[in-house]
Amino acid sequence: MKVFFKTFGCRTNLFDTQVMKDNLKDYIVVENEDLADIIVVNSCTVTNGADVGVRQYVNKMSRQGKKIVFTGCGVKTQGQVLFDKNLIFGSFSHRYKEEINKILKNNQRFFYQESHLDSHIDKTIVTDFGVKVRSFIKIQEGCDFSCSYCIIPSVRGKARSHQESKILEQIKLLADNGIKEVVLTGTNVGSYGKDTETNLAQLIKKISYIQGIKRVRVGSLEPLQIDEEFLELLDDGIMEKHLHIALQHTHDKMLEIMNRRNRVREDRLLLEKIAQKGFGIGTDFIVAHPGESSEIWKEALLNFKALPLTHVHPFIYSKRDGTPSAKLRIDVDGHLAKERLHEINESVLVSNFHFRKQKKKLQVLVESQQNGVYNGLDQFFNRIYITSQRQNLINQWIELEHYEVKKEGNYAEI
């Protein structure tokens, strides 16, 4: 029997899919859904729009007569409905993914969902990510935050850390297979270790001793999770010189409405301290969340432009049923929301350009090649395009001092 995995959503879901693939012993994984006897849908439910995208895919595959098994964050929010409509053969929640080989052998329809979220942690050591350059490593699961717009804590459960020895074993195995960069990911990465009497900084220090690993990237961090010990770690050469710090907004009133724990003044002081170490800094920003009046936006934009940001992932607020924010009235129409999104993007594009012009030496991990042009990311999380007549550069580390800085990216010829 042949199985195709369709993964929606974040890096954590991508890792979860790999965990399932590694536990699939009696089936053949195919990369073309048309060849599959079974389609495993690893769903995302972060917004109503995410639910719609998943549902559309399930409907399409169901019309084609595919046997669909449904898992992921969407099990809690729409799994039962899809099951009752006979659109899926079966459904199972996160905690059962390591049992997938047994689950797929069910001859009768099934719905596996725990009545409450527990402290389950995967034990699987993933052996193959199908990549040669970098790998994502999930170090924790769940979130203890209660942001008013977010449903993820209710579908992923409380924050809990993966076992340190398992993480290090996983990374060593990948390093032995040629992986040079790891990206630490999870539902709320900065909470790693709070339940195991350790922390993220101590984990990264231990990763730095693993032979072959040249660079460690960290997923999104909350401002309040960055303490002095972590700041000291930023001087270690193993760290990518870029942090993604989730601010979500730059006005205290909006942060209060969103039930966020960070505030503007402290955020600015933190980002300035990190920028002084030569780091690029990225953030998330939610535009047009309920309560974002014109007056609030004007002040928020001024606050935003004062931050030393080099990257941004802005998105227009999308209602997520079942969250406190969903009960609030949206004050910003779609056209105005897009204007605000554009203002945020343009501000950071200018900042990023000036940031790149100031840098003198880049360490680049070459990822791929297309039409004779190689590309990769430097230590500041900026992409660079390289023309070269040398032998294959993919998965090679290259140090560049001579390159051209353009608004759309950096370019070099070697």
C-alpha positions as CSV (number, residue, x, y, z in Angstrom):
1,M,0.0,0.0,0.0
2,K,1.2,3.5,-0.9
3,V,0.8,6.5,1.4
4,F,1.0,10.2,0.5
5,F,1.4,12.8,3.3
6,K,-0.2,16.2,2.8
7,T,1.2,18.7,5.4
8,F,-0.4,22.0,6.1
9,G,0.9,24.8,8.4
10,C,4.1,25.3,10.3
11,R,7.5,23.8,10.7
12,T,6.3,21.8,13.7
13,N,3.8,20.1,11.5
14,L,6.5,19.3,9.0
15,F,8.5,17.7,11.7
16,D,5.4,15.7,12.9
17,T,5.0,14.4,9.3
18,Q,8.6,13.2,9.4
19,V,7.9,11.4,12.7
20,M,5.0,9.6,11.1
21,K,7.0,8.7,8.0
22,D,9.8,7.3,10.3
23,N,7.2,5.1,12.0
24,L,5.6,3.8,8.8
25,K,7.2,0.3,8.4
26,D,4.7,-1.6,6.3
27,Y,3.9,1.0,3.7
28,I,5.6,2.8,0.8
29,V,5.7,6.6,1.0
30,V,5.0,8.3,-2.4
31,E,5.5,11.9,-3.3
32,N,2.6,12.0,-5.7
33,E,-1.0,11.9,-4.3
34,D,-2.3,10.3,-7.6
35,L,-0.2,7.2,-6.8
36,A,-1.4,6.9,-3.2
37,D,-3.8,4.3,-1.8
38,I,-4.0,6.4,1.4
39,I,-3.6,10.1,2.0
40,V,-2.6,11.3,5.4
41,V,-3.7,14.9,5.9
42,N,-1.6,16.6,8.7
43,S,-3.9,19.6,9.2
44,C,-3.4,23.2,10.4
45,T,-6.1,25.2,12.2
46,V,-4.4,28.4,13.2
47,T,-7.1,30.5,11.4
48,N,-10.5,30.0,9.9
49,G,-8.8,30.3,6.5
50,A,-6.5,27.5,7.4
51,D,-9.5,25.3,8.2
52,V,-11.0,26.2,4.8
53,G,-7.8,25.3,2.9
54,V,-7.7,21.9,4.7
55,R,-11.4,21.2,4.1
56,Q,-11.1,22.1,0.4
57,Y,-8.3,19.6,0.0
58,V,-10.2,16.9,1.8
59,N,-13.2,17.5,-0.3
60,K,-11.2,17.3,-3.5
61,M,-9.4,14.0,-2.5
62,S,-12.7,12.5,-1.3
63,R,-14.4,13.2,-4.7
64,Q,-11.5,11.3,-6.3
65,G,-12.3,8.3,-4.1
66,K,-9.1,8.5,-2.0
67,K,-9.0,6.9,1.4
68,I,-8.2,9.8,3.7
69,V,-6.8,9.7,7.3
70,F,-6.9,13.0,9.1
71,T,-4.5,14.2,11.8
72,G,-2.9,17.4,13.1
73,C,-4.2,20.5,14.9
74,G,-7.4,20.4,12.9
75,V,-8.6,17.1,14.5
76,K,-10.1,19.0,17.5
77,T,-11.7,21.8,15.5
78,Q,-13.1,20.0,12.4
79,G,-12.1,16.3,12.6
80,Q,-15.5,15.2,13.9
81,V,-17.5,17.1,11.2
82,L,-15.4,15.6,8.4
83,F,-15.8,12.2,9.9
84,D,-19.5,12.5,10.4
85,K,-19.9,13.6,6.7
86,N,-17.9,10.5,5.7
87,L,-15.3,12.6,4.0
88,I,-12.5,10.9,5.9
89,F,-12.0,7.2,6.7
90,G,-10.4,7.9,10.1
91,S,-8.9,10.6,12.3
92,F,-6.3,10.6,15.1
93,S,-4.9,13.4,17.3
94,H,-1.3,14.3,17.8
95,R,-0.5,11.8,20.6
96,Y,-1.1,8.8,18.3
97,K,1.2,9.8,15.4
98,E,3.9,7.3,16.4
99,E,1.3,4.5,16.2
100,I,0.5,5.4,12.5
101,N,1.7,2.0,11.2
102,K,-0.9,0.2,13.3
103,I,-3.6,2.9,12.8
104,L,-3.5,2.6,9.0
105,K,-4.2,-1.1,9.2
106,N,-7.7,-0.4,10.6
107,N,-10.3,-2.1,8.4
108,Q,-13.1,-0.1,10.0
109,R,-13.6,3.6,10.3
110,F,-12.0,5.2,13.4
111,F,-11.8,8.4,15.4
112,Y,-9.0,8.6,18.0
113,Q,-9.0,11.7,20.1
114,E,-8.0,12.0,23.8
115,S,-10.7,13.6,26.0
116,H,-8.1,15.9,27.4
117,L,-4.7,17.1,26.3
118,D,-1.9,15.3,28.1
119,S,1.8,15.5,28.5
120,H,2.7,13.2,25.6
121,I,6.1,13.7,24.0
122,D,7.3,11.8,20.9
123,K,10.2,9.4,21.4
124,T,11.0,8.9,17.7
125,I,14.5,9.7,16.5
126,V,14.0,10.8,12.9
127,T,16.6,9.3,10.6
128,D,16.0,11.1,7.3
129,F,14.6,14.5,6.6
130,G,15.1,14.2,2.8
131,V,17.4,17.2,2.8
132,K,21.2,17.7,2.7
133,V,21.7,21.2,4.0
134,R,19.7,21.9,7.2
135,S,17.1,20.2,9.4
136,F,14.3,21.4,11.7
137,I,14.4,19.9,15.2
138,K,11.4,20.0,17.4
139,I,12.5,20.5,20.9
140,Q,9.2,21.2,22.7
141,E,5.5,20.9,22.3
142,G,2.6,23.1,23.4
143,C,2.2,26.6,24.8
144,D,1.3,28.1,28.2
145,F,0.5,31.5,26.7
146,S,-3.1,32.6,26.2
147,C,-3.0,35.2,23.5
148,S,-6.6,36.2,22.7
149,Y,-6.3,35.6,18.9
150,C,-4.7,32.1,19.1
151,I,-6.2,28.7,19.3
152,I,-3.0,26.7,19.2
153,P,-2.6,26.1,23.0
154,S,-6.0,24.4,23.0
155,V,-5.0,22.0,20.3
156,R,-1.3,21.4,21.2
157,G,-1.7,21.4,24.9
158,K,0.5,22.7,27.7
159,A,4.2,23.5,27.1
160,R,6.5,20.5,27.6
161,S,10.0,19.8,26.7
162,H,11.5,17.0,24.7
163,Q,14.2,15.0,26.5
164,E,17.6,16.7,26.1
165,S,19.4,13.4,25.4
166,K,17.0,12.6,22.6
167,I,17.4,16.0,21.0
168,L,21.2,15.7,21.1
169,E,21.1,12.2,19.8
170,Q,18.9,13.4,16.9
171,I,21.2,16.2,16.0
172,K,24.3,14.0,16.2
173,L,22.7,11.5,13.8
174,L,21.9,14.3,11.4
175,A,25.4,15.7,11.7
176,D,26.9,12.3,10.9
177,N,24.7,12.3,7.8
178,G,26.1,15.7,6.6
179,I,23.6,18.2,8.1
180,K,25.5,21.4,9.0
181,E,22.7,23.6,10.3
182,V,19.8,22.9,12.6
183,V,16.8,25.0,13.3
184,L,15.2,24.5,16.7
185,T,11.5,24.7,16.5
186,G,8.3,23.9,18.5
187,T,5.0,25.4,19.5
188,N,6.7,27.9,21.8
189,V,10.5,27.4,21.6
190,G,11.5,29.8,24.3
191,S,9.6,27.7,26.9
192,Y,12.0,24.8,26.4
193,G,13.4,23.5,29.7
194,K,10.9,25.2,32.1
195,D,9.6,21.8,33.0
196,T,12.9,20.0,33.1
197,E,15.1,22.4,35.1
198,T,17.1,23.6,32.1
199,N,16.7,26.2,29.4
200,L,17.3,27.0,25.7
201,A,20.7,28.6,26.2
202,Q,22.1,25.5,28.0
203,L,20.7,23.2,25.2
204,I,22.4,25.3,22.5
205,K,25.7,25.2,24.3
206,K,25.6,21.4,24.3
207,I,24.6,21.4,20.6
208,S,27.7,23.5,19.8
209,Y,30.0,20.6,20.9
210,I,28.5,18.3,18.3
211,Q,31.1,17.9,15.5
212,G,29.8,18.9,12.1
213,I,27.2,21.4,13.2
214,K,28.2,24.8,12.0
215,R,25.2,26.9,12.8
216,V,22.1,26.9,15.1
217,R,19.0,28.8,14.2
218,V,16.2,29.3,16.7
219,G,12.5,29.6,15.9
220,S,10.3,32.4,17.1
221,L,11.0,33.6,20.7
222,E,8.8,35.6,23.0
223,P,10.5,38.8,24.3
224,L,10.1,37.8,27.9
225,Q,11.8,34.5,27.3
226,I,15.1,36.2,26.4
227,D,17.1,36.5,29.6
228,E,20.7,37.4,30.4
229,E,22.0,33.9,30.0
230,F,20.6,33.7,26.5
231,L,21.9,37.2,25.6
232,E,25.4,36.1,26.6
233,L,25.1,33.1,24.3
234,L,24.7,35.5,21.4
235,D,28.4,36.1,21.4
236,D,29.0,32.4,20.6
237,G,29.9,31.7,17.0
238,I,27.5,28.8,16.7
239,M,24.5,31.0,16.8
240,E,23.0,32.4,13.6
241,K,23.3,36.2,13.9
242,H,19.5,36.6,13.5
243,L,16.7,36.2,16.0
244,H,13.0,36.1,15.3
245,I,11.2,37.8,18.3
246,A,7.4,37.7,18.2
247,L,6.2,41.2,19.2
248,Q,2.9,41.0,17.4
249,H,2.2,44.7,17.8
250,T,3.9,48.0,18.9
251,H,1.2,49.7,20.9
252,D,0.5,48.8,24.5
253,K,-3.2,49.1,24.1
254,M,-3.2,46.5,21.3
255,L,-0.9,44.2,23.3
256,E,-3.3,44.4,26.2
257,I,-6.3,43.6,24.0
258,M,-4.3,40.6,22.5
259,N,-3.6,39.4,26.1
260,R,0.1,39.6,25.3
261,R,2.8,39.7,28.0
262,N,5.2,42.0,26.3
263,R,5.1,45.8,26.3
264,V,6.6,48.4,23.8
265,R,9.2,50.1,26.0
266,E,10.8,46.8,27.2
267,D,10.6,45.4,23.6
268,R,12.6,48.4,22.2
269,L,15.2,48.1,24.9
270,L,15.6,44.4,24.3
271,L,15.9,44.7,20.5
272,E,18.4,47.6,20.8
273,K,20.6,45.4,23.0
274,I,20.5,42.6,20.5
275,A,21.1,44.8,17.6
276,Q,24.2,46.2,19.3
277,K,25.6,42.7,19.0
278,G,25.4,42.9,15.2
279,F,22.3,40.7,14.9
280,G,19.5,40.9,12.4
281,I,16.1,40.9,14.0
282,G,12.8,39.7,12.7
283,T,9.3,39.8,14.1
284,D,5.7,38.9,13.6
285,F,3.1,41.7,13.4
286,I,-0.7,41.4,13.4
287,V,-2.3,44.2,11.4
288,A,-6.0,45.2,11.9
289,H,-6.7,43.1,15.0
290,P,-9.9,44.3,16.7
291,G,-9.3,47.6,18.5
292,E,-6.7,49.0,16.1
293,S,-8.1,52.5,15.6
294,S,-6.5,55.1,13.4
295,E,-5.0,56.9,16.4
296,I,-3.5,53.7,17.8
297,W,-2.1,52.8,14.3
298,K,-0.3,56.1,13.9
299,E,1.5,55.7,17.2
300,A,2.1,52.0,16.6
301,L,3.7,52.7,13.2
302,L,6.0,55.3,14.8
303,N,7.0,52.8,17.5
304,F,7.6,50.2,14.9
305,K,9.8,52.3,12.7
306,A,12.0,53.1,15.8
307,L,12.9,49.4,16.2
308,P,16.1,48.0,14.7
309,L,14.2,45.4,12.6
310,T,15.6,43.7,9.5
311,H,12.9,41.2,8.8
312,V,9.2,41.0,9.4
313,H,6.3,38.6,8.9
314,P,3.3,40.8,9.0
315,F,-0.2,39.4,8.4
316,I,-3.7,40.8,8.5
317,Y,-5.7,39.6,11.4
318,S,-7.9,36.6,10.6
319,K,-10.7,35.6,12.8
320,R,-10.3,32.2,14.6
321,D,-13.5,30.8,16.0
322,G,-13.2,29.7,19.5
323,T,-10.9,32.5,20.6
324,P,-11.6,35.6,22.7
325,S,-10.7,37.9,19.8
326,A,-13.3,36.3,17.6
327,K,-16.0,37.9,19.8
328,L,-14.7,41.4,19.2
329,R,-15.7,43.7,16.4
330,I,-13.2,44.2,13.6
331,D,-12.7,48.0,13.2
332,V,-10.5,48.1,10.1
333,D,-11.8,47.3,6.6
334,G,-9.8,45.1,4.2
335,H,-8.5,48.0,2.0
336,L,-7.1,49.9,5.0
337,A,-5.7,46.7,6.5
338,K,-3.7,46.1,3.3
339,E,-2.4,49.7,3.3
340,R,-1.1,49.2,6.9
341,L,0.4,45.9,5.9
342,H,2.2,47.6,3.1
343,E,3.6,50.3,5.4
344,I,5.0,47.7,7.7
345,N,6.6,45.8,4.9
346,E,8.1,48.8,3.2
347,S,9.6,50.1,6.4
348,V,11.5,46.8,7.0
349,L,12.6,46.5,3.4
350,V,14.4,49.8,3.7
351,S,15.9,48.8,7.1
352,N,17.1,45.5,5.7
353,F,18.8,47.2,2.7
354,H,20.7,49.5,5.0
355,F,21.6,46.7,7.3
356,R,23.0,44.6,4.5
357,K,25.1,47.5,3.2
358,Q,26.9,47.8,6.5
359,K,28.1,44.2,6.6
360,K,31.5,43.3,5.3
361,K,31.9,39.5,5.5
362,L,29.2,36.9,5.0
363,Q,29.2,33.2,5.9
364,V,26.9,31.4,3.5
365,L,25.5,27.9,3.5
366,V,24.7,27.2,-0.1
367,E,21.3,25.4,-0.4
368,S,20.4,25.0,-4.0
369,Q,21.2,25.8,-7.6
370,Q,18.9,26.9,-10.5
371,N,19.9,27.9,-14.0
372,G,23.5,28.1,-13.1
373,V,22.9,30.4,-10.0
374,Y,23.5,29.1,-6.5
375,N,21.7,30.5,-3.5
376,G,21.8,30.3,0.2
377,L,21.3,32.2,3.5
378,D,24.0,34.1,5.3
379,Q,24.4,34.3,9.0
380,F,22.0,37.3,9.1
381,F,19.2,35.3,7.5
382,N,19.5,37.2,4.2
383,R,19.5,35.3,0.9
384,I,22.5,35.7,-1.5
385,Y,22.7,34.6,-5.1
386,I,26.1,33.2,-6.3
387,T,27.3,32.7,-9.9
388,S,30.2,30.3,-10.0
389,Q,32.1,28.1,-12.4
390,R,33.4,25.9,-9.5
391,Q,32.4,22.3,-8.9
392,N,29.1,21.8,-7.1
393,L,28.7,24.3,-4.2
394,I,25.6,22.8,-2.7
395,N,25.9,22.2,1.1
396,Q,29.2,24.1,1.1
397,W,30.1,26.9,3.5
398,I,31.5,29.9,1.7
399,E,32.9,33.1,3.1
400,L,32.3,36.2,1.0
401,E,33.9,39.6,1.3
402,H,33.1,40.9,-2.2
403,Y,29.5,41.0,-3.2
404,E,26.9,43.4,-4.5
405,V,24.0,44.6,-2.3
406,K,20.8,45.3,-4.1
407,K,17.3,46.0,-2.7
408,E,16.1,42.6,-3.7
409,G,19.1,40.7,-2.4
410,N,22.8,40.2,-2.3
411,Y,24.8,38.9,-5.4
412,A,28.2,37.5,-5.7
413,E,30.5,35.9,-8.4
414,I,33.2,33.5,-7.4
